Amino acid sequence: MSSEMEILGFWPAQIPYQQLLRWTNVAVLVVFYYACKVVYRLYFSPLSHIPGRKLAATTSLYACYYDLVRGGQYIWEIEKMHQKYGPIVRITPHEVHVNDHAFIDTIFSGPGHQREKGQLTLNGLGFSPTAIATRSHTLHKARRAALAPFFSTKNIRRLEPMVHEVLSQIYQRLERAKKTGEPVNMSMLYRAATHDLIADYAFGQGSICFSREDLNQPYFQAHHEMVLTWYVGCYMPWFGWVVRCLPVGVVKVLVPTVVQFIDMIQAATERINKIKQSQRKGDYSSGDRQTIFHGLLSSSLPDSEKASARLAEEASVLLSAGTDSSASTLSAITYHLLSTPRILSTLKSELETAIPDKNARHFPSFGKVEQLPYLSAVIQEGLRLYPAVAGRQQRVAPLEDLVYTSPTGVSYALPRGTTMSMNPILLSRKADVYPDPGVFRPERFLENPRLRDKGFTFSRGSRMCLGMQLAYQEMYLILAGLVGRFDGGEGGEGEWLELFGTDRSDVEIVRDLVTENIRDGSVGVRVLVKGD
């Protein structure tokens, strides 16, 4: 019989029956193990009572497929789940997503409550010894406390002359383009401006991007390609560990997209070492202005936290986050202003009334423009529809059992250790809070000022974005300056900006890929400079 089976190809002659039996037993055990795991997750898990798709509750591969294979599309599947099951859904075996503004301050709580980041986010950040990638509540608190003073309202206000300087650089590029008749990529200008600001504040390096004809475009392209691999690290955390273990030269060959970042970290390390050397010698004769890293090295952090390698990685985070915190939102707002004459005209009138002197409108005072209601509404609407980071934000309450009560009165227990998440994009699309949520309509924030309290762009709680005040100052001053400078003049005189080859698809968020959320192929918001 066995020979007949071998001839027919059903029974490999080289594998003894006893060995195959052992393999069969192993296979049966594996199948049984996973079957038990599925049953547990569906019916006995502490999260089994949370509504949602059974497949999502069974395996993280469901989320992985939409995030990694489909390129950040899980956000829209989560939205569909909320539409079907309600404001709370289970999106992986271990993660619950809530789409309810009323629960924001419970998940993203402030002092007195310990909150950690979810494992998926930590995986994506790749074992980085930075404040943003720190799991431990205590260590994160210490690292953040050392950085926080540099981003206080008081210290950010002192940066107004630096914002005016990059605004001047923007004007120069636009004037050059007017002479040649070439279109200007405003998205690139905004990235260059915000990058130069944070680089100068962190290291006192001055103009990096604006000193280059190409505005440092290779760096931004490398950043774009790097972010596109975000979910590789999230779902395959070993990849980041392997990369960190390899020699730098090998990494540059195997992963070319990281070359720009390795070079940036090496440059940051050299700069930090230079600052250390100056501080040891007490030599400040070089004229170095006191920057973020001068302050960090003089802080009460233990020496282990002042290691050059760790601070260099902190620098790379500051440069990336500082660039993306407002540049993409500025691009989107610029598109809507130039494509909607009613909004632009209203904003111009407000600025002319508040600052009658046209020259003063070119470089406005932050203290003046931050009080303008319509400009504030325009910025809030831009942040609502186009947050810099569109990814779902995860939190874990390691010491608290939480309870979410839906608007219909149904309560759901969330045991300590549960990964809970919210997404600023999905919150911004809730029609019961924002009627006609897809329409760019700043007036909604004037009609209901309390809407501003529902914002989630910069997250909330003890781990909210450190750079929020800087982002606001950049947006207020740059937008007010551009609208005041290129106002078209009375009776159509003067200069103005006109969209070139740009439509809403060039700013619309179509995926959740951290900061790279615009469609592939978009080159950003481009304009022509018109007028006398």
C-alpha positions in Angstrom: 0.0 0.0 0.0 2.8 2.4 1.0 4.5 1.8 -2.4 1.3 2.6 -4.2 1.0 5.8 -2.3 4.6 6.7 -3.0 4.1 6.1 -6.7 1.0 8.3 -6.7 3.0 11.1 -4.9 0.7 11.2 -1.8 3.4 9.9 0.6 7.0 11.2 0.3 9.2 8.1 0.3 12.0 9.9 2.1 9.9 10.8 5.2 9.3 7.9 7.6 5.8 7.4 8.8 6.8 8.0 12.5 8.4 11.3 11.7 5.4 12.5 9.7 3.2 11.5 12.6 5.3 13.7 14.9 5.0 16.6 12.5 1.3 16.0 12.3 1.0 16.2 16.1 2.9 19.5 16.1 0.7 20.9 13.5 -2.4 19.8 15.4 -1.0 21.4 18.6 -0.3 24.6 16.7 -3.8 24.7 15.2 -5.3 23.9 18.6 -3.3 26.7 20.2 -4.4 29.3 17.8 -8.0 28.1 17.9 -8.0 28.5 21.6 -6.4 31.9 21.2 -9.2 33.0 18.8 -11.9 31.6 21.1 -10.3 33.4 24.1 -10.0 36.8 22.3 -13.6 36.6 21.0 -15.4 35.4 24.1 -13.2 35.5 27.2 -10.9 38.5 26.8 -11.5 41.5 29.1 -12.2 43.3 25.8 -14.6 40.8 24.4 -17.6 43.0 25.3 -16.3 45.9 23.1 -18.2 45.9 19.7 -16.4 45.7 16.4 -15.4 43.3 13.6 -14.7 39.8 14.7 -11.7 39.5 12.5 -10.1 42.7 14.0 -10.6 41.3 17.5 -9.1 38.0 16.4 -5.8 39.1 14.9 -3.6 42.1 14.5 -2.9 41.0 10.9 -6.2 42.6 10.0 -4.9 46.1 11.0 -1.5 45.2 9.6 -3.0 44.5 6.1 -4.7 48.0 5.9 -1.8 49.8 7.6 1.2 48.2 6.0 0.0 46.5 2.7 -2.7 49.1 1.8 -0.5 52.1 2.9 -2.2 53.7 5.9 -5.8 52.9 5.0 -6.9 51.4 8.3 -8.1 54.8 9.4 -11.0 54.6 7.0 -11.9 51.0 8.1 -12.0 52.3 11.7 -14.3 55.1 10.6 -16.6 52.5 9.0 -16.6 50.5 12.2 -17.7 53.5 14.2 -20.5 54.2 11.7 -21.7 50.6 12.2 -21.0 49.8 15.9 -20.9 53.2 17.6 -18.4 55.5 19.3 -16.2 52.7 20.8 -14.8 49.8 18.8 -12.2 47.1 19.2 -9.7 47.5 16.3 -7.1 44.9 17.3 -7.1 42.1 19.9 -5.5 44.6 22.4 -6.6 48.0 21.2 -9.9 50.0 21.6 -10.6 53.1 19.5 -12.9 55.8 20.9 -14.4 58.5 18.7 -16.0 60.7 21.3 -14.7 64.2 22.3 -16.1 63.7 25.8 -13.6 61.0 26.5 -10.5 62.7 25.3 -9.4 64.1 28.7 -9.9 60.7 30.3 -7.7 58.8 28.0 -5.2 61.7 27.5 -5.2 62.9 31.1 -2.9 65.3 32.8 -1.0 65.5 36.0 -1.9 62.9 38.7 -2.6 60.1 36.2 0.0 57.9 34.6 -0.2 57.4 30.9 2.1 55.5 28.6 2.2 55.2 24.8 0.9 52.1 23.1 3.3 49.4 21.9 2.6 49.9 18.2 3.6 53.6 18.5 6.8 52.7 20.4 7.6 50.1 17.8 7.3 52.7 15.1 9.6 55.0 17.0 12.3 52.3 16.9 13.8 52.0 20.3 14.8 55.7 20.3 16.0 57.1 23.7 14.0 60.3 23.2 11.2 61.8 25.3 8.6 61.1 22.6 9.6 57.4 22.5 9.8 56.8 26.2 7.3 54.3 27.7 8.0 54.9 31.4 5.8 57.6 32.8 8.5 58.7 35.3 11.4 58.8 32.8 9.2 60.6 30.2 8.3 63.1 32.8 11.9 63.9 33.6 12.9 64.1 29.9 10.0 66.3 29.0 10.5 68.5 32.1 14.0 69.3 30.8 12.7 70.4 27.4 9.4 72.1 28.4 10.9 75.5 29.5 12.2 76.1 26.0 8.7 75.7 24.6 6.8 77.8 27.2 4.7 80.7 25.9 7.2 83.2 27.4 10.2 81.7 25.6 8.4 81.1 22.3 7.4 84.8 22.2 11.0 85.7 22.2 11.4 83.9 18.8 9.2 86.5 17.0 12.3 88.1 15.3 13.4 84.7 14.0 9.9 84.1 12.5 10.1 87.5 10.9 13.5 86.6 9.4 12.1 83.4 7.7 9.1 85.4 6.6 11.6 87.8 4.9 13.2 84.8 3.2 9.8 83.7 1.9 9.2 87.2 0.5 12.5 87.1 -1.3 11.8 83.8 -2.9 8.4 85.0 -4.0 9.8 88.3 -5.5 12.4 86.3 -7.4 9.7 84.1 -8.8 7.6 87.1 -9.8 10.5 88.4 -12.0 10.9 85.0 -13.8 7.2 84.2 -13.9 7.9 80.7 -12.5 5.5 79.0 -10.0 6.5 78.8 -6.4 6.0 75.7 -4.3 4.6 77.1 -1.1 4.7 73.7 0.6 8.4 73.6 0.2 8.8 77.2 1.3 6.8 76.4 4.5 8.9 73.4 5.2 12.1 75.3 4.7 10.8 78.1 7.0 9.7 75.8 9.9 12.9 73.7 9.6 15.2 76.7 9.7 13.3 78.0 12.7 13.6 74.9 14.9 17.2 74.3 13.7 18.2 77.8 14.7 16.5 77.6 18.0 17.9 74.1 18.8 21.5 74.8 17.7 21.8 78.4 16.6 22.6 77.2 13.1 20.9 80.0 11.3 19.5 79.5 7.7 20.0 75.9 6.6 17.3 75.5 3.9 17.1 79.1 2.7 20.8 79.3 2.2 20.4 76.6 -0.5 18.9 77.1 -3.9 16.9 73.9 -3.7 15.7 74.7 -0.1 17.3 71.5 1.1 14.8 69.4 -1.0 16.9 66.2 -0.8 16.5 66.2 2.9 12.7 66.6 2.7 12.5 63.9 0.1 14.5 61.5 2.3 12.2 62.4 5.2 9.2 61.6 3.0 10.5 58.2 2.0 11.5 57.4 5.6 8.0 58.2 6.9 6.5 55.9 4.3 8.2 53.0 6.0 6.5 53.8 9.4 4.4 50.7 9.5 7.3 48.5 8.8 8.7 49.4 12.1 5.3 49.3 13.8 4.5 45.7 12.8 8.1 44.4 12.5 9.9 46.0 15.4 12.9 43.7 15.0 13.7 45.7 11.8 14.6 48.8 13.8 16.6 46.8 16.3 18.6 45.1 13.5 19.3 48.5 11.8 20.6 49.9 15.1 22.9 47.0 15.5 24.5 47.2 12.1 27.5 49.4 11.3 26.6 52.8 9.9 28.3 52.2 6.6 26.3 49.0 6.1 23.0 50.7 7.0 23.7 53.4 4.4 24.0 50.8 1.7 21.1 48.6 2.8 18.7 51.4 3.6 19.5 54.4 1.5 16.6 56.5 2.8 18.2 56.8 6.2 21.5 58.4 4.9 20.2 61.9 5.3 19.1 61.2 8.9 22.4 59.4 9.8 24.3 62.4 8.5 21.9 64.7 10.5 22.5 62.8 13.7 26.2 62.8 13.2 26.2 66.5 12.6 24.1 67.0 15.7 26.5 64.9 17.7 29.4 67.1 16.6 27.5 70.2 17.5 26.5 68.9 20.9 30.2 67.9 21.6 31.2 71.4 20.6 28.8 72.9 23.1 30.0 70.5 25.8 33.6 71.5 25.1 32.7 75.2 25.3 30.9 74.7 28.6 33.7 72.7 30.1 36.2 75.5 29.3 33.7 78.2 30.3 34.5 79.7 26.9 31.6 81.6 25.3 33.8 83.9 23.3 32.7 82.3 20.1 29.5 84.3 20.3 27.3 81.2 20.5 23.7 82.2 21.3 22.1 80.1 24.1 20.0 77.5 22.5 17.9 74.5 23.5 20.9 72.2 23.7 23.0 74.7 25.7 20.1 74.6 28.1 19.7 70.9 28.2 23.4 70.4 28.9 23.2 72.9 31.7 20.1 71.3 33.2 19.8 69.0 36.2 19.4 65.9 34.0 21.8 63.1 35.1 24.9 62.7 33.0 23.5 59.5 31.4 20.7 61.6 29.9 23.2 64.2 28.5 25.1 61.6 26.4 25.8 63.1 23.0 24.3 60.1 21.2 21.0 60.4 23.1 20.8 64.2 22.7 21.5 63.9 19.0 18.5 61.6 18.6 16.4 64.1 20.6 17.7 66.8 18.1 16.5 64.7 15.1 13.0 64.4 16.7 12.9 68.1 17.3 13.9 68.9 13.7 11.4 66.5 12.2 8.5 67.4 14.5 9.3 71.1 14.3 9.2 71.0 10.5 5.9 69.1 10.2 4.1 70.7 13.1 2.7 73.6 11.0 4.1 73.4 7.4 1.4 71.0 6.1 -1.4 72.9 7.8 0.0 76.2 6.4 -0.1 74.7 2.9 -3.7 73.6 3.2 -4.8 76.9 4.6 -3.1 78.7 1.8 -4.9 76.6 -0.7 -8.3 77.4 0.8 -7.6 81.1 1.1 -6.6 81.4 -2.5 -9.4 79.1 -3.8 -12.2 80.8 -1.8 -12.2 84.6 -2.4 -14.8 85.2 0.3 -12.6 83.9 3.0 -9.5 85.7 1.7 -11.4 89.0 1.4 -12.8 88.7 5.0 -9.3 88.0 6.3 -7.8 90.9 4.4 -10.4 93.3 5.8 -9.8 92.2 9.3 -6.0 92.7 8.9 -6.4 96.1 7.3 -8.7 97.2 10.1 -6.4 95.9 12.9 -3.1 97.1 11.3 -3.9 100.1 9.0 -0.2 100.6 8.2 0.5 98.4 5.1 4.2 98.1 5.9 3.5 97.0 9.4 1.3 94.2 8.0 4.3 92.8 6.2 5.9 91.8 9.6 3.0 91.9 12.1 3.3 91.6 15.8 2.2 88.3 17.2 0.6 90.0 20.2 -1.5 91.9 17.7 -2.6 89.2 15.3 -3.2 86.4 17.8 -6.2 88.5 19.0 -7.8 88.6 15.6 -11.0 86.5 15.7 -11.3 85.7 12.0 -7.6 84.8 11.5 -7.9 82.6 14.6 -10.9 80.9 13.1 -9.1 80.3 9.9 -6.2 78.7 11.7 -8.5 76.5 13.9 -10.3 75.3 10.8 -7.1 74.5 9.2 -5.9 72.5 12.2 -9.2 70.7 12.3 -9.2 69.5 8.8 -5.4 69.2 8.3 -3.6 68.3 11.5 0.2 67.8 11.0 0.0 64.3 12.4 -3.1 62.3 11.2 -2.2 59.0 12.9 -4.2 57.5 15.7 -2.7 58.4 19.1 -2.4 55.6 21.6 -2.4 55.7 25.4 -2.2 53.1 28.1 -3.4 53.6 31.7 -1.1 51.1 33.5 -2.6 51.7 37.0 -6.3 52.6 36.3 -9.4 50.7 35.3 -11.4 53.1 33.1 -15.1 53.1 32.2 -16.4 54.7 29.0 -20.1 55.6 28.9 -21.5 56.2 25.4 -24.0 59.0 24.6 -26.8 56.4 24.8 -25.8 55.4 28.3 -24.1 52.1 27.7 -21.0 51.6 29.8 -17.8 49.7 28.7 -15.1 48.7 31.2 -11.5 49.2 30.0 -9.2 47.3 32.3 -5.7 48.8 33.2 -3.2 48.0 30.5 -5.6 48.4 27.7 -4.3 50.3 24.6 -6.8 53.1 23.9 -6.6 55.4 20.9 -8.2 58.3 19.2 -7.6 59.9 15.8 -7.8 63.7 15.2 -9.0 63.2 11.6 -12.0 61.0 12.7 -12.9 63.4 15.5 -12.8 66.3 13.1 -15.3 64.5 10.7 -18.1 64.1 13.3 -21.1 65.8 11.8 -22.8 66.2 15.2 -20.0 68.4 16.3 -19.0 70.0 13.0 -21.9 70.3 10.6 -20.8 69.8 7.0 -17.4 68.5 8.4 -15.7 68.3 5.0 -16.3 72.0 4.2 -13.6 74.6 5.1 -15.7 77.1 6.9 -13.9 79.2 9.6 -17.1 80.9 10.6 -18.1 77.8 12.7 -15.5 78.8 15.3 -17.0 82.3 15.5 -20.5 80.9 15.8 -19.4 78.5 18.5 -16.2 79.5 20.3 -16.3 76.4 22.5 -15.4 74.3 19.4 -11.8 75.3 20.0 -11.9 73.3 23.3 -12.6 70.2 21.3 -9.4 70.4 19.3 -7.2 67.3 19.3 -4.5 68.3 16.7 -1.7 68.6 19.3 -3.0 65.8 21.5 -3.8 66.3 25.2 -2.6 65.6 28.6 0.9 65.0 30.0 2.3 63.9 26.6 0.7 66.5 24.4 2.9 68.2 21.7 5.6 70.4 23.2 5.8 72.5 20.1 2.2 73.7 20.1 3.0 77.4 21.0 5.8 77.5 18.4 3.4 76.1 15.7 0.8 78.7 16.6 3.2 81.6 16.4 4.5 80.4 13.1 1.0 80.1 11.6 -0.2 83.4 12.9 2.8 85.4 11.8 3.4 83.7 8.4 -0.3 83.8 7.3 -0.9 87.3 8.5 2.3 88.5 6.9 1.6 86.9 3.5 -2.0 88.1 3.4 -0.9 91.6 4.4 2.0 91.6 1.9 0.2 90.2 -1.1 -3.1 91.8 -0.6 -3.8 92.8 -4.2 -4.1 96.4 -3.1 -7.1 98.6 -3.4 -8.9 98.5 -6.8 -6.9 95.5 -7.8 -3.5 97.2 -7.5 -0.4 95.8 -5.8 0.6 92.1 -5.8 -1.3 88.9 -5.1 -0.8 85.2 -5.2 -2.7 82.9 -7.6 -2.9 79.1 -7.5 -1.0 77.3 -10.2 -1.8 73.6 -11.1 -3.2 73.0 -7.6 -6.5 71.6 -6.5 -7.9 70.2 -3.2 -6.4 66.8 -3.8 -3.0 68.4 -3.2 -3.9 69.0 0.4 -6.5 66.4 1.2 -5.6 63.7 3.8 -6.1 60.3 2.1 -4.2 58.0 4.5 -2.8 57.7 8.0 1.0 57.8 7.5 2.0 60.0 10.4 2.9 63.2 8.5 2.9 62.0 4.9 -0.8 61.9 4.4 -1.3 63.5 1.0 -1.8 61.5 -2.2 1.2 60.1 -4.0 2.3 62.3 -6.9 1.2 65.6 -5.3 4.0 68.2 -5.5 2.2 70.5 -3.0 0.5 73.9 -3.2 2.0 76.0 -6.0 1.4 79.7 -6.7 2.2 82.4 -9.2 3.0 85.9 -8.0 0.9 88.5 -9.9 0.5 92.3 -10.0 2.6 95.4 -10.1 
